[in-house]
């Protein structure tokens, strides 16, 4: 993500003009719960437009409670597990997770550990195949944040072995990767894995959260029949 440009302005401008933002051309929601997970160095504020849109078309959309996605993975997952538990108190049906960038990595690992609580995972610009395949500026930011976490939480966090292992596993629930070949934050090839369906859209990395083409895809993916209880 370009740190000085929290949204893709081209995509945002296109979204304002597109009928999909008014709920046209997408199936109406069935009130299932959807939890949104923001990307690296971002927070819930970045997903408020998507959050409002999901509610307007008929879903129960929830923000994660993340102010800034910058702490080590297990710390972030603990917060997401707590948020999921809160949602499940109101509706015990499995939750759909939508994660942008690093948020998608967290969502995928959370679904590996809590598959009965997750309906499906949809990632937006998430390097599911190689979390190290990043643009130079992003890699530098990750280095700074990693060092800060090591100082704050201890040397044991130098290698997030369990998280990396769970990320590599074949998906435990239906998972879809939405990516852009124009990604300026991660190498788009790192968003593609042979065991995860991937869909390419136009636009930038940041713009994925306000991209009308992404919204159309989300409307279609969210309308898929619920999984049968195993």
N, C-alpha and C positions, 0 to 999 in steps of 0.2 A: 504494500500500500504506500502511496506517496503521502508522507506524514503531513504535508501542508495542504492536502486536498482530500478531505474526508469522504467526499462523494464524487462519483463520476458525473460531471456536469452535463455531458452530452446525453447520458442515459437518463438523468433526472429530467432534463428538458423533454426528452422523448416520452417519458412516462406521463408527464402532465398532460400531454396531447393525446395519449393513447386511450382508447375506450376500455382497455383492460383495467385501467386504474379505477374506473367506475363500475367494475365488476362485470363488464360485458365480455362475452366470448369465453367464459370459464364456468364450469359446473358450480352450482351453489354448494356451499359447505354443509356438512352433516353434523356440525357442532363438536367434532372430535378435537382433542387438545393438541396444540402445537407449541413447542418450546423453541424459542429462538436463541442462538448462542453467537455472540459477536466475535469478531476476529482479533488478531494480535494487536495489542496496544489500543484496542477500541473498547467500547462498552455498549450498554443497552441503547444509548442515544442513537447509535448508528442504524438501529433496526426499527426505530419507532414508525417510520413510514410503512414498512412491510407489516409490522404489527397491526397498525390501524387498518390496512387493506385486508388482511386475513380476517379480522373481526367483521368488517363490512360485508365480506362475501359468505360469512356464516360459520367461521371456526372460532374456537376458544383459544385465542392466542395469548401466550405468556412470555414475558421478558425474563431473562435469566437472573437478574439481580447483580450482574457483573458491572462494576464501575470501570475497571480497566483490566483487560485480559493480558496480564503481564507476569503473573506468578507461576510457579512451577506446576506441572501438569496435574500431579496428585492433589495439590491444594485446590486447583480449579475444579477438578472432578468432585471433590468433597462438597463444594458449594452447589454444584449442579445436582448431585444426588439429593441434597437437602431440598432443593427447589422442586425436583421431581416428586419427592415425598409429599410436599405441600399440595401439588397439583393433583396427585392421586387420591388425596383425602376428599377432594370435591368430585372427582370422576375417576373411578378405578380402571377405566379402559386404557390400553396402552397408548403412549404419547408419541407423536411424530416429532422428531428432532430435525431442525434446520440450522445448519452451522455455516458461518462465513469464514473462510480462510482457516486460521487455527481453531476457530469454533467448530468447524467441521471435523477436525481431528479429534477434538474432545468428544463430540457427539458420537463418532464412530467407536471410540474406545468405551464410552459409557454404554453403548448398545451391546458391546461384547460382554460386559460385566452384568448388565441388567436386561437381558433380551426379552424377558416376559413383560417388562414394563415399557418396551419401545415398539411402536408399530412399524416405523420405517425411519431411515436416516436420509436426508438430502443435504449434500455438501455443495458449497459455492466457492470455487477457487481454492480448494483444499488440496495440499500436496500429499495425497494418500499413499502414493508410491514411494516418495523420497522427500522427507521433511527437511532435508538439507539443501535441496535444489532450489535456491532462492536468488533473487537479484542482489547485487552487491550491497546496496543501501539497506535492504531488509536483513541481509546476513550480518551487517554491522550492528543493527539495532538488536537483533537476537543475541549477539555476543555480549552487548552491554547488559541486557536484561538477565541473561544467564549468569553473568558474573555477580550481579546484584542479588540474585536468588541464592547463589552459592554462599555468599557472605551472610545473607540473612537466615538461611535454613540449614547450612552445613555442607560439608564436602560430599556427603552421601548422595547429593542431588546432581553430581556432575554427569552421571549417566542415568537417564530415566528409563532403565531397562525394562521394567514391567510394562510401562506405557507403550514403549516402542514395540515390544513383543505383541501386545494386544492389538496395536494398530495394524501389524502385518498379517494378523489372522484373517482367514476368509470371513466375510460378514456373517454375523449371527442373525441379522434381520435384513429385509430388503434395503439396499443402499444404492443411491444414485449420485453420481458426481456430475455437477454442472460446471463447466469451465469455459474460459475464453482463450483463444490462441494469441490474443493481443495482451495477455497478462503481463504487467510490468512489475510484479512482486514475486511470483513463483514461475518457474519454468512450466508451461502448460502441460508438458509431457508428464510431469510428476503428479498431475491430477488424474492420470489414466492408469487403470489396473485391469488386467485380464479378468479378474473375478468381480468387478464392479461396473455396471453399465455407466457409460459416460456420454454426456450430451454437450456439444460445443455451441456457444452463442457468440454474438458480436460484443464488442465493448472492452472495458478495462476491468481490472481486479476490483477496485473500490466500487465501480459502477454495477457490479453484480447484484447489490442489495437494492438498487433502484432501476433495474433494467426491465423494460416491459416484456421482452422476450422471456426473461427468467420468470416473471410473474405468470405468464401464460403456461409455462412448463410446470410451475408450482401448482397452479390450479388443476392441471391434468393429473399430476402425480398424487396430489392430496385426495383426489376423487376416486382413487383406486379402491376396490373393495377391501374391507378390513381383513387382516389375516385371521385364519382359523386358530382357535386356541389349541396349543399342542399338548 
